[in-house]
């Protein structure tokens, strides 16, 4: 076991030169000493300290039954990198979509409106203008009815102001 390449449980780095950095000594990377080793034959722990601490145990490199622990920070960096790549992809797709629309507009040429189309648009704007003001006035009347329910004089003044607005735009 002392010459088996191993993975440090503290820093998750591989110690391939076990002749120089044996499992009984410090890690070649973080210099921490391992407190336990998980046997690649039976899965039992071999403890190197009195406290029998199983946290951050070392294990054989490429052990078939060992799942390599991931470094949370490294995992977060990978996720952030993926999110950045996803956003870059979205931006690129939006740019391509805009370019495609511009190209299609160039191919189709300008839309020529008929006199009827122009009149319909004018009527639509006028209708929305009138009905929008009426809808605003209706909602405002409901609002002031609640706001001034205990003040009849203020309610009357507010309703006159609403009538004035309605008359200006209708």
C-alpha positions as CSV (number, residue, x, y, z in Angstrom):
1,X,0.0,0.0,0.0
2,X,2.8,2.5,0.7
3,X,3.9,2.6,-2.9
4,X,0.3,2.9,-4.3
5,X,-0.5,6.1,-6.1
6,X,-3.1,7.9,-4.1
7,X,-5.5,10.8,-4.0
8,X,-5.3,13.3,-1.1
9,X,-8.6,13.7,0.8
10,X,-7.7,17.2,1.8
11,X,-6.9,18.8,-1.6
12,X,-8.1,16.1,-4.0
13,X,-4.8,16.1,-5.8
14,X,-3.2,13.0,-7.2
15,X,0.1,11.7,-5.6
16,X,1.5,9.5,-8.4
17,X,5.0,9.2,-7.2
18,X,4.3,7.2,-4.0
19,X,7.9,6.3,-3.6
20,X,8.7,9.9,-2.8
21,X,5.2,10.8,-1.4
22,X,3.9,7.7,0.3
23,X,0.5,7.5,1.8
24,X,2.1,7.6,5.3
25,X,3.6,11.0,4.7
26,X,2.4,14.4,3.7
27,X,0.7,15.2,0.4
28,X,3.0,16.4,-2.4
29,X,0.6,19.3,-3.1
30,X,-0.9,20.6,0.1
31,X,1.6,19.1,2.6
32,X,-1.2,17.9,4.9
33,X,-0.8,14.4,6.4
34,X,-3.6,12.0,5.8
35,X,-5.5,10.7,8.8
36,X,-7.1,7.7,7.1
37,X,-6.9,5.6,4.0
38,X,-9.8,3.7,2.5
39,X,-8.6,0.3,1.3
40,X,-9.2,-0.4,-2.3
41,X,-9.6,-4.1,-1.6
42,X,-12.1,-4.2,1.2
43,X,-13.4,-0.6,1.6
44,X,-12.4,-0.5,5.2
45,X,-10.6,2.5,6.7
46,X,-7.0,2.3,7.8
47,X,-6.5,5.0,10.4
48,X,-3.2,6.8,10.9
49,X,-4.3,8.8,13.9
50,X,-5.8,8.0,17.3
51,X,-9.0,9.9,16.6
52,X,-10.1,7.6,13.8
53,X,-11.3,10.6,11.7
54,X,-12.9,9.4,8.4
55,X,-13.3,12.9,7.0
56,X,-11.0,13.8,4.0
57,X,-9.6,10.3,3.8
58,X,-7.2,9.3,1.1
59,X,-7.9,6.6,-1.5
60,X,-6.1,4.8,-4.2
61,X,-5.8,6.5,-7.5
62,X,-8.4,5.0,-9.9
63,X,-10.0,3.0,-7.1
64,X,-13.0,1.2,-8.8
65,X,-15.5,1.8,-6.0
66,X,-14.4,5.3,-5.0
67,X,-16.2,8.4,-6.2
68,X,-13.8,11.3,-6.4
69,X,-15.0,14.1,-4.2
70,X,-15.5,17.4,-6.0
71,X,-14.2,20.6,-4.9
72,X,-17.3,22.9,-4.3
73,X,-15.5,26.0,-5.5
74,X,-14.3,24.3,-8.6
75,X,-17.8,23.0,-9.2
76,X,-19.3,26.5,-8.8
77,X,-16.7,28.0,-11.2
78,X,-17.7,25.3,-13.7
79,X,-21.4,26.2,-13.3
80,X,-20.7,29.9,-13.7
81,X,-18.6,29.2,-16.7
82,X,-21.5,27.2,-18.2
83,X,-23.9,30.0,-17.4
84,X,-21.7,32.5,-19.1
85,X,-21.4,30.2,-22.2
86,X,-25.2,29.9,-22.2
87,X,-25.7,33.7,-22.1
88,X,-23.1,34.1,-24.9
89,X,-25.1,31.6,-26.9
90,X,-28.3,33.5,-26.2
91,X,-26.7,36.8,-27.3
92,X,-25.3,35.2,-30.4
93,X,-28.7,33.7,-31.3
94,X,-30.4,37.1,-30.7
95,X,-27.8,38.8,-32.9
96,X,-28.4,36.2,-35.7
97,X,-32.1,36.6,-35.4
98,X,-31.9,40.4,-35.7
99,X,-29.6,40.1,-38.7
100,X,-31.9,37.6,-40.3
101,X,-34.9,39.9,-39.8
102,X,-33.0,42.8,-41.3
103,X,-32.0,40.7,-44.3
104,X,-35.5,39.5,-44.8
105,X,-36.8,43.1,-44.6
106,X,-34.2,44.1,-47.2
107,X,-35.3,41.3,-49.5
108,X,-39.1,42.0,-49.0
109,X,-38.6,45.7,-49.5
110,X,-40.5,48.5,-47.9
111,X,-44.2,47.8,-47.2
112,X,-46.4,50.2,-49.2
113,X,-49.5,51.1,-47.3
114,X,-52.7,51.6,-49.2
115,X,-54.9,54.7,-48.5
116,X,-57.3,52.3,-46.7
117,X,-54.4,51.0,-44.4
118,X,-53.5,54.6,-43.5
119,X,-57.1,55.5,-42.7
120,X,-57.6,52.4,-40.6
121,X,-54.4,53.2,-38.6
122,X,-55.6,56.7,-38.0
123,X,-59.0,55.5,-36.9
124,X,-57.4,52.9,-34.6
125,X,-55.2,55.6,-33.0
126,X,-58.3,57.8,-32.5
127,X,-60.3,55.0,-31.0
128,X,-57.6,53.9,-28.6
129,X,-57.1,57.6,-27.6
130,X,-60.8,58.1,-26.8
131,X,-61.4,54.7,-25.2
132,X,-58.1,54.8,-23.3
133,X,-59.2,58.1,-21.7
134,X,-62.6,56.7,-20.9
135,X,-61.0,53.6,-19.3
136,X,-58.6,55.8,-17.3
137,X,-61.5,58.0,-16.1
138,X,-63.6,55.0,-15.1
139,X,-60.7,53.5,-13.1
140,X,-60.0,57.0,-11.6
141,X,-63.6,57.4,-10.5
142,X,-63.4,54.0,-8.7
143,X,-60.1,55.0,-7.0
144,X,-61.4,58.4,-5.8
145,X,-64.6,56.9,-4.6
146,X,-62.6,54.8,-2.2
147,X,-60.1,57.5,-1.3
148,X,-62.7,60.2,-0.6
149,X,-65.5,58.0,0.7
150,X,-65.7,59.9,4.0
151,X,-65.1,63.3,2.4
152,X,-68.0,64.2,0.0
153,X,-66.7,67.6,-1.0
154,X,-63.3,66.3,-2.0
155,X,-65.1,63.4,-3.9
156,X,-67.2,65.9,-5.8
157,X,-64.1,68.0,-6.7
158,X,-62.2,64.9,-7.8
159,X,-65.1,63.8,-10.0
160,X,-65.3,67.3,-11.6
161,X,-61.6,67.0,-12.4
162,X,-62.2,63.7,-14.0
163,X,-65.1,65.1,-16.0
164,X,-62.8,67.9,-17.2
165,X,-60.1,65.4,-18.3
166,X,-62.8,63.3,-20.2
167,X,-64.1,66.4,-21.9
168,X,-60.7,67.5,-23.1
169,X,-60.0,64.2,-24.9
170,X,-63.3,63.0,-26.1
